Amino acid sequence: MGKHSFDNSNYKKYLRDEAIENATSFKEARAIIVSRLNNLRIDLSDNSSSEDALTNEILKAQEEKINGLMDVYAGLYSPCKVTDPGHIPTGQADMNDIMLDFSEGFNDFIESLEERYVELIMRRRKATILLNRMLSFKLPFSRLMYLFYYKRMHRDEIIKLLYISRATFYRLKSDAINALTRMYYPYNNTGGAAVNLPNS
C-alpha cells in the first residue's frame, strides 16, 4: 500500500486516549464521556460501511498514483514528431523533480485517507470498550444506560419500563456517567458523590 500504508505510528497514536489524558479536570473528562455516549450507536453501527468506502478509496488512489506516474513518464519520453515546434527535450533532472513532486503529493493524499481510516477503527474500538464498561454495571444502571445511549429509547419509555420516577432516572444516569468517567479519569475524586457500582 505504499510507504505510508497503515503506518504503525498512526495506529499507536489512536490507541492512546489522548482526549482523556489531556483532560484537566473531572468535569472536562465527564463531558468527553457524555459526548462519546451520545455518539455510541453511530460509532458502533455505521463505521463498517465507512471503513469499506475508505479502503476502496485508498486502493483507488494507489492505482491512480501508479497510472499517473506512468502517464507523466510517457508524456515526457514518448516519441514525438521531429517537425513538432512545441517539442522541447526535457532533461533527466527535470523529469525526476516532476515525478518526485507527483509521487509525494499522492503519498500525502493517501496518508490522509489512511489516517481517517485508522481514526474510524479506533473510534469504534473506544465505543466498544465504553459499551463493555457500561454493561459491567449492576442493574438498573447498566440497563438504563444501554436503553438510553445504545437503544436510543426516550426517557419516558425507560421510566415506564423500569418503574422508576423521573428524578430517579436522572440520578441513576448521572451516577453511572460519573462512575464511567472515573474508569477513564481516576485522578480526581470530585464531580459528584462517590458511587459504588459493582459489577453484576
C-alpha positions in Angstrom: 0.0 0.0 0.0 3.0 2.4 -0.3 5.4 3.7 2.2 2.7 5.3 4.3 0.3 2.4 4.2 -1.3 1.9 7.6 1.7 3.3 9.4 2.1 1.8 12.9 2.8 5.3 14.3 -0.7 6.4 13.1 -2.3 3.3 14.7 -0.4 3.8 18.0 -1.4 7.4 18.1 -5.1 6.4 18.2 -4.5 3.6 20.6 -3.8 6.3 23.3 -6.8 8.0 24.6 -5.3 11.5 24.4 -8.5 13.3 24.9 -8.9 11.8 28.3 -5.2 12.0 29.1 -5.3 15.8 28.3 -8.4 16.5 30.4 -7.5 18.9 33.2 -10.5 18.2 35.4 -13.1 15.6 36.2 -15.7 17.9 34.6 -13.8 18.0 31.3 -13.3 14.3 31.3 -17.0 13.7 32.1 -18.0 15.9 29.1 -15.9 13.8 26.9 -17.6 10.6 28.1 -21.0 12.1 27.6 -20.1 13.1 24.1 -19.0 9.5 23.4 -22.1 8.1 24.9 -24.2 10.4 22.7 -22.4 9.0 19.6 -22.2 5.4 20.8 -24.7 3.9 18.5 -23.3 5.8 15.4 -19.7 4.8 16.2 -20.7 1.1 16.7 -23.2 0.7 13.9 -22.1 2.8 10.9 -18.3 2.5 10.8 -18.1 -0.7 8.8 -19.6 0.9 5.6 -17.4 4.0 6.1 -14.3 1.8 6.6 -15.1 -0.1 3.4 -15.6 3.1 1.5 -12.2 4.5 2.7 -10.5 1.2 1.9 -11.8 1.3 -1.6 -10.8 5.0 -1.9 -7.2 4.2 -0.7 -6.8 1.4 -3.2 -8.2 3.6 -6.0 -5.8 6.3 -5.0 -2.9 3.9 -5.1 -3.9 2.7 -8.6 -4.4 6.3 -9.8 -0.9 7.2 -8.5 0.7 4.3 -10.4 -1.2 5.2 -13.6 -0.5 8.9 -13.2 3.2 8.3 -12.8 3.2 6.1 -16.0 1.3 8.9 -17.8 3.9 11.5 -16.7 6.7 9.3 -17.7 5.1 8.5 -21.1 4.4 12.2 -21.7 8.0 13.2 -21.1 9.6 10.3 -23.1 7.1 9.2 -25.7 8.1 9.6 -29.3 7.0 12.8 -30.9 7.2 14.3 -34.4 10.5 15.8 -35.3 8.7 18.6 -37.0 6.7 19.5 -33.9 7.9 23.0 -33.0 6.4 22.7 -29.5 8.7 19.8 -28.5 11.4 20.8 -26.1 13.6 18.0 -24.8 13.2 17.5 -21.1 16.3 16.7 -19.0 16.6 13.8 -16.7 16.8 16.1 -13.6 13.6 17.9 -14.7 11.8 14.6 -15.1 13.0 13.4 -11.7 11.7 16.5 -10.0 8.3 16.2 -11.7 8.0 12.5 -10.8 9.1 13.2 -7.2 6.6 16.0 -6.7 3.8 14.0 -8.2 4.6 10.9 -6.1 4.9 12.9 -2.8 1.7 14.7 -3.5 -0.1 11.4 -3.9 1.6 9.9 -0.8 0.3 12.8 1.3 -3.2 12.3 -0.1 -3.1 8.6 0.6 -1.7 9.1 4.1 -4.6 11.5 4.9 -7.1 8.8 3.8 -5.3 6.2 5.9 -5.4 8.4 9.0 -9.1 8.8 8.5 -9.4 5.0 8.2 -7.5 4.4 11.4 -9.5 7.1 13.2 -12.7 5.3 12.3 -11.4 2.0 13.5 -10.2 3.5 16.8 -13.5 5.4 17.3 -15.3 2.0 17.1 -12.8 0.4 19.4 -13.2 3.1 22.0 -17.0 2.9 21.7 -16.8 -0.9 22.1 -14.8 -0.5 25.3 -17.2 2.1 26.6 -20.2 -0.1 25.9 -18.5 -3.1 27.7 -17.7 -1.0 30.7 -21.2 0.4 30.8 -22.7 -3.1 30.7 -20.5 -4.2 33.5 -22.5 -2.1 36.0 -25.1 -3.8 38.1 -28.8 -3.3 37.4 -30.6 -1.0 37.0 -27.6 1.2 36.0 -26.5 -1.0 33.1 -29.9 -1.4 31.6 -30.8 2.3 31.9 -27.6 3.3 30.2 -28.0 0.6 27.5 -31.5 1.6 26.7 -30.9 5.3 26.7 -27.5 5.6 24.9 -27.4 2.5 22.7 -31.1 1.7 22.0 -31.8 5.4 21.9 -35.1 5.0 23.8 -36.9 8.1 25.1 -36.5 8.9 28.8 -40.3 8.4 29.4 -40.2 5.0 27.8 -37.3 3.9 30.1 -39.0 5.4 33.2 -42.1 3.3 32.4 -40.2 0.2 31.6 -38.0 0.3 34.7 -40.8 1.5 37.0 -38.8 4.5 38.3 -39.5 8.2 38.7 -38.1 10.9 36.6 -35.9 12.1 39.4 -34.6 8.5 39.9 -33.9 8.3 36.1 -31.7 11.4 36.2 -29.9 10.3 39.4 -29.1 6.8 38.1 -27.9 8.2 34.8 -25.7 10.8 36.4 -24.2 8.3 38.9 -23.4 5.9 36.1 -21.8 8.6 34.0 -19.7 9.6 37.0 -18.6 6.0 37.6 -17.7 5.6 33.9 -15.7 8.8 34.0 -13.7 7.5 37.0 -12.8 4.4 35.0 -11.1 6.7 32.4 -10.0 9.6 34.6 -9.2 8.2 38.1 -7.0 11.1 39.0 -9.8 13.3 40.5 -12.3 12.2 43.1 -14.5 15.2 42.6 -17.5 15.5 40.4 -20.4 14.2 42.5 -20.8 11.9 45.4 -18.8 8.7 45.2 -20.9 5.9 43.7 -20.3 2.2 44.1 -21.4 0.4 41.0 -20.1 -3.1 41.4 -20.1 -5.5 38.5 -23.2 -7.5 38.2 
